[in-house]
Amino acid sequence: MERAKVVARYRSGKILKGFTQNFFANKDVFHLFPPDNPSSGQSMGIPVRDLKAVFFVRDFVGDPSYHEQKRFDEAEKPQGHPVEVTFSDGEVMVGTTLGYGQGRSGFFIIPADPKSNNIKIFAISSAVVKMRRI
């Protein structure tokens, strides 16, 4: 399995960046390898229950001056259900989901903005205070 670049954001605000090759939505823990040496064999177990979300990213730095659009392009038909998700820290994300359901530990969101640094996000359900279809 190919390693994915991820940013693990904790509910406390703590952020860890690295690579993973064993993130599964139905598992309680995944392993994070350091961003500067993913082949080191040294990984850290990340308990999903402590997180706000896992961001699968294009790169670790991103563009801090870029403001992600919070709406869909009128010309495109998004795949999945368009949603607006509000996290317990106040962050709002707009995108689509295929697998939201009550009782699940989390769900994936594909950002509405195709230029987003985020490829997809796994939102932890217990860190979401509001989820609405748009």
N, C-alpha and C positions, 0 to 999 in steps of 0.2 A: 504494500500500500504506500502511496506517495505521501510525503510529509506536507502538511498544510501549515501555512503561516496563520497563527491565531493570537488574539489578544484576549486574555482572560480578565474580565472586570468583576471584582468582588463587590458585594453590597456596601462594604466599608469604604469603598473608593480606591482600594489598592488595585494596581494593574500589573499583570505579568505578561510578557511577550515571549513568544517562542514558536517552536514547531511541534506538531503532534501528528501521529499516524494511527492513533487508536481512540479518537473521539467517536462515541456512538450515543445517540439520543437516549437510549434505554439503559445506559451504564451510569453508575454512581461516581466513577473516578475515571480520569484520563491522564495521560502522561505528557508533560511539557518538557521539550529539550531546549537548551539555551539558544537564543537567536544568533549568537556569535560563533557557536560551535555545535551545530545540531548533530554532528556525527560522533560526538564525544562519548556517547553511551551513558552519560549522566542525565537522568531525567528526574522530574519532580512530579509526584502524584498530586493531582488537583481534584479535590472533592467538589463535585458540581453543586451540591446543596448550599455552599458558601458563596456562590457566584450570583451576579446579576445577569450576565450574559457571556457567551463566547462569540467573539467576532472573528470571522474568517476574512482575512484582509489581503489586499494586493501587495502592500508593503507595510513595514512597521512604523514608518514616519508619517506617511500621509501628507496632506497639505493643510496646515492649520488655518490658512486664510480662506480655504474653500468652504462655502456654505451649501450644504447638501439640500437639494430641493425636496420639499415635503409634499409633492403631488405627482401624479402620473402624467406622462406626456399624452395629450389627447389623441394623437395619431396611433398610439400603441394600445393593444389590448393586453393587459397584464394576465399572466398565467397564475391561477389560484385566486384566493379571496383577498381583495384589497382591504387592508386593516391599518388602523392607527393604534399604536401601543404606547402606553405611558408607564414608565418604570417608577419605582418607589422613590428614586432620587430626582424625579421631575423630567428626565429625558423623554422626549417623544420621538418615536420612529414611525415612518410611514413606509409600507411595503406590501408584499403579498405573502400569504401563507397557504400551505396545502394541508397542514396537519394540526391545527389548533383543536384542542378538545379538553373539556373539564376533566380533571383528575390526572392529566399527563404532567410529567416533571417539567416539560418545556416544549417549545415548538420553534421551527425555523421561520425566519423572515427573510425575504429577498427585498433589498431596498428599492424604493420607487425610482431613485436617482441612478441611472446607469453609469454615471461618472463617480459614484461613491467609491471610497477606498474599501468599503465593506462589500465583500462578495455575497456573503450570507451571514446571518446572526442566529445563534441559538439562544432564545430568550428563556430564562428560567421562570417558570410560571409563578412561583412564590415571590418573585421580585417585580411582578407586573401588578399595578394597581388598577389599570383600566385598559380594556381591549375592546375596540369597537370596529365593526365592519364599515367601510366607507364606500 
